[in-house]
């Protein structure tokens, strides 16, 4: 097992050097978060408004919306029944008017995502400390926290769910989402549905001190950004 991990790290190093290795170690939660945390997120924007033709029908799944009465089922789906931070985040989202979109299979929630208006909380560490507030324009919606239960992945569930969510809003609506750089399946699903990179945000923690760097997709250089600056980021 250890030799396989070392082999994977060697492959990642060949692909992107130390930068890629740190990304992968952070994503796999193999580093103490307070000591070293290294995560790049892509903020994406939907570029093609009509996406219905890009998604094949999904047999056996039903789209719907959920409210706070589905809290326990949502937590169970995400494997976080005992996670108070996630429960608090879900409840706060409901309380502030966010919409929870779900896919059901045999009557049970197996996937979900949220849509937010006015502001979106971009969280790097499971809704605890590394959280940025992104301001949205009136005709914008942020799609966030997409999750598919492990047994239902690689079946097109996330693509179908995102497509269903997109269809709930007027065509002129600007739809945004975000994905961690290492989450290749989610990135592929977003790209397939017409999302393109808009902005990259890098979150780095070293010995308990956290900093943020930002880079528009059209540029190659990162620049350091204060939390307050990111909090006023308007997409």
C-alpha positions in Angstrom: 0.0 0.0 0.0 2.7 2.4 0.9 4.7 1.7 -2.2 1.6 2.4 -4.3 1.2 5.8 -2.6 4.9 6.6 -3.2 4.4 5.6 -6.8 1.4 7.9 -7.2 3.3 10.8 -5.6 6.1 10.3 -8.0 3.6 10.4 -10.9 2.1 13.6 -9.5 5.5 15.1 -9.2 6.3 14.4 -12.8 3.0 15.9 -13.8 3.2 19.2 -11.8 6.1 19.2 -9.4 5.8 20.0 -5.7 2.6 22.1 -6.5 0.8 19.0 -7.7 2.1 16.8 -4.9 0.9 19.3 -2.2 -2.5 19.5 -3.9 -2.9 15.7 -3.8 -1.7 15.3 -0.3 -4.2 18.0 0.9 -7.1 16.4 -1.1 -6.3 13.0 0.5 -6.2 14.6 3.9 -2.7 13.1 4.5 -1.3 16.4 5.9 -2.1 17.9 9.3 -4.4 20.8 8.3 -3.0 23.3 10.8 0.6 22.5 9.6 0.2 22.6 5.8 -2.9 23.0 3.7 -2.7 23.6 -0.1 -5.8 23.8 -2.2 -6.7 25.4 -5.5 -10.3 26.0 -6.5 -11.7 26.9 -9.9 -14.6 29.2 -10.1 -16.5 28.4 -13.3 -19.2 30.2 -15.3 -21.8 28.6 -17.5 -21.1 29.7 -21.0 -23.9 27.8 -22.9 -27.4 28.6 -21.8 -29.3 25.6 -23.4 -27.7 22.4 -22.0 -30.6 20.0 -22.3 -29.2 18.2 -25.4 -25.9 17.5 -23.7 -27.2 15.2 -21.0 -28.6 11.7 -21.7 -31.8 10.6 -19.9 -31.2 9.1 -16.5 -33.4 6.1 -15.8 -34.4 5.4 -12.2 -33.6 8.8 -10.8 -36.0 11.6 -10.0 -35.1 15.3 -9.6 -36.7 17.4 -6.8 -36.1 20.0 -4.2 -35.7 19.5 -0.4 -36.3 21.7 2.6 -35.1 21.5 6.2 -37.4 18.5 6.9 -34.9 16.5 4.8 -31.9 17.5 7.0 -31.2 14.0 8.4 -31.5 12.4 5.0 -29.1 15.0 3.4 -26.6 14.4 6.2 -26.8 10.7 5.8 -26.3 10.9 2.1 -23.1 12.9 2.5 -21.9 10.6 5.3 -21.9 13.5 7.8 -24.7 12.5 10.2 -22.3 13.2 13.1 -20.8 16.4 11.7 -22.1 19.4 13.6 -20.3 21.9 11.2 -22.0 20.5 8.2 -25.4 20.4 10.0 -24.9 24.0 11.0 -24.0 25.0 7.4 -27.1 23.2 5.9 -29.4 24.8 8.5 -27.9 28.3 7.9 -28.3 27.8 4.1 -32.0 26.9 4.6 -32.5 29.8 7.0 -31.0 32.3 4.5 -33.1 31.2 1.6 -30.8 28.9 -0.3 -32.4 26.2 -2.4 -31.5 22.5 -2.0 -31.8 20.4 -5.2 -31.7 16.6 -4.9 -31.8 13.4 -7.0 -33.6 10.5 -5.5 -33.2 6.8 -6.3 -35.9 4.4 -5.0 -37.2 7.3 -3.0 -33.9 8.1 -1.2 -31.7 11.1 -1.7 -28.5 10.0 -3.4 -27.2 13.4 -4.6 -27.7 17.1 -3.9 -26.5 20.6 -4.6 -27.5 24.1 -3.5 -28.2 27.3 -5.3 -27.4 30.7 -3.6 -28.4 34.2 -4.5 -26.7 37.5 -3.4 -23.8 35.8 -1.6 -22.0 32.5 -1.6 -19.7 31.0 1.1 -16.8 29.3 -0.6 -15.5 26.8 2.0 -12.1 25.1 1.8 -12.3 23.0 5.0 -15.7 21.5 5.5 -17.4 24.7 6.7 -15.1 25.5 9.6 -12.5 28.4 9.2 -11.3 28.7 5.6 -14.4 30.4 4.3 -14.7 33.2 1.8 -17.8 35.3 1.1 -18.4 36.0 -2.6 -20.8 38.7 -3.6 -23.2 38.0 -6.5 -24.9 40.4 -9.0 -28.7 40.4 -9.0 -29.0 38.2 -12.1 -26.4 35.6 -10.9 -26.8 32.3 -9.1 -24.1 30.2 -7.5 -24.4 26.5 -7.6 -22.4 24.9 -4.8 -21.7 21.9 -2.6 -22.5 19.3 -5.3 -22.4 15.8 -3.7 -23.2 12.3 -5.1 -23.2 9.3 -2.8 -20.4 6.9 -3.6 -22.6 4.1 -4.9 -24.1 6.4 -7.5 -21.0 8.0 -8.9 -19.9 7.7 -12.5 -23.4 7.2 -13.7 -24.0 10.8 -14.9 -26.0 11.7 -11.8 -24.1 15.0 -11.2 -24.4 16.1 -14.8 -28.1 15.4 -14.8 -28.6 17.2 -11.5 -26.6 20.3 -12.6 -28.6 20.4 -15.8 -31.9 20.2 -14.0 -30.8 23.0 -11.6 -29.8 25.2 -14.6 -33.2 24.7 -16.2 -34.9 26.2 -13.1 -33.6 29.8 -13.9 -34.3 32.2 -16.8 -31.9 31.8 -19.7 -30.3 35.2 -19.0 -29.2 34.1 -15.5 -25.4 33.8 -15.0 -24.8 30.5 -13.3 -21.5 30.0 -11.4 -20.0 27.0 -9.7 -16.7 26.0 -8.2 -14.6 22.8 -8.1 -11.4 21.8 -6.4 -8.6 21.4 -9.0 -8.0 17.8 -8.0 -11.7 16.8 -8.5 -11.3 15.6 -12.1 -14.8 13.9 -12.5 -16.6 17.0 -11.3 -14.5 19.3 -13.5 -15.3 17.1 -16.5 -19.0 17.1 -15.7 -19.0 20.9 -15.5 -17.1 21.3 -18.7 -19.4 18.9 -20.5 -22.3 21.2 -19.3 -20.8 24.3 -20.7 -19.0 25.7 -17.7 -15.6 27.4 -18.3 -13.0 28.6 -15.8 -13.4 32.2 -14.7 -11.1 32.6 -11.7 -8.7 30.5 -9.7 -8.3 30.9 -5.9 -5.5 29.3 -4.0 -5.8 28.7 -0.2 -2.5 28.0 1.7 -2.1 27.4 5.4 1.4 27.1 6.9 1.7 26.5 10.7 -1.8 27.9 11.3 -1.5 31.0 9.2 -3.8 31.1 6.1 -3.3 33.2 3.0 -5.2 33.5 -0.3 -4.0 34.1 -3.9 -6.3 34.8 -6.8 -5.7 34.6 -10.6 -8.2 35.3 -13.4 -8.4 32.5 -16.0 -7.1 34.9 -18.6 -3.9 35.6 -16.7 -0.9 33.5 -15.6 0.3 35.4 -12.5 -1.1 34.9 -9.0 -1.5 37.9 -6.7 -2.0 37.8 -2.9 -5.5 38.8 -1.8 -6.7 39.8 1.7 -9.8 38.0 3.0 -11.6 41.3 3.0 -10.8 41.8 -0.7 -12.1 38.3 -1.6 -15.2 39.0 0.5 -16.0 41.8 -1.9 -15.3 39.7 -5.0 -18.1 40.3 -7.4 -18.5 37.8 -10.2 
